[in-house]
């Protein structure tokens, strides 16, 4: 599961639509290694990848550092990345 805390982005509506559409069209039901080449699909790396993906779309405008993205493997096992540029 991938989540972006509401407080992490100034235009939350844009994030949910963009990210949901991207996940459904490019990621859902596919093998992570093939969808995101060059990224070892650990929770840590996926959180960083999707934070960067949002930052590349300038979700917060000028000076925005990126979203805090959490990728959960289970309810008690997750990784979080806060920032934009890798």
HELIX and SHEET records of a PDB file:
HELIX    1   1 UNK A    6  UNK A    8  5                                   3    
HELIX    2   2 UNK A   12  UNK A   22  1                                  11    
HELIX    3   3 UNK A   23  UNK A   27  3                                   5    
HELIX    4   4 UNK A   32  UNK A   35  1                                   4    
HELIX    5   5 UNK A   43  UNK A   56  1                                  14    
SHEET    1   A 3 UNK A   2  UNK A   4  0                                        
SHEET    2   A 3 UNK A  68  UNK A  72 -1                                        
SHEET    3   A 3 UNK A  78  UNK A  82 -1                                        
END                                                                             
